[in-house]
Amino acid sequence: LHKFKIKIMSELVSNGVQIYQFPLDDETVAKVNTTMNVRKRICTEISLGPMKAFRNLRFQNTFCVLSLQQTYEAKRQEFLAELQKREDEMRQVFVQRVKEKEAELKEAEREGRFEQLKRLHADEKAALEEKKRFLEDDLSSFSKRKAAAQLLQAQSLTVNGKKDKDRKK
């Protein structure tokens, strides 16, 4: 069994196959994984009875699965927290953009009302200018008629005055 293990290990090394090493970068499992790496090496290097070796490998596999599950769950929770953070940031950006757009629309609405009032004012001004022109034309016409009437009156007085003088004579 010992020779068989040595032969397998040498074939693995010569073919560049590396045996799984439990990760040591996470502080929470580093201590346990270090002992598992040592146990794995001891199990592969020291010849144990077949049953004892099988029990150790089974224990290591069970521990490895539990360790992987814990690591997976920690990474999953970290990933979900990151997703939640991104979602919150995106929601804030969305709300900010909606507020900006609403402000733009309100400003445009105010400007639209201003423009509408400006157009109404211009229309009223044009109507008043038209009335002013008609009044000026009427005033001019009235002044001409008044002048004509005064001229006629003056002529009639002159004619009447001459008639009176002619009558007196």
Disulfide bonds with the S-S distance in Angstrom:
none
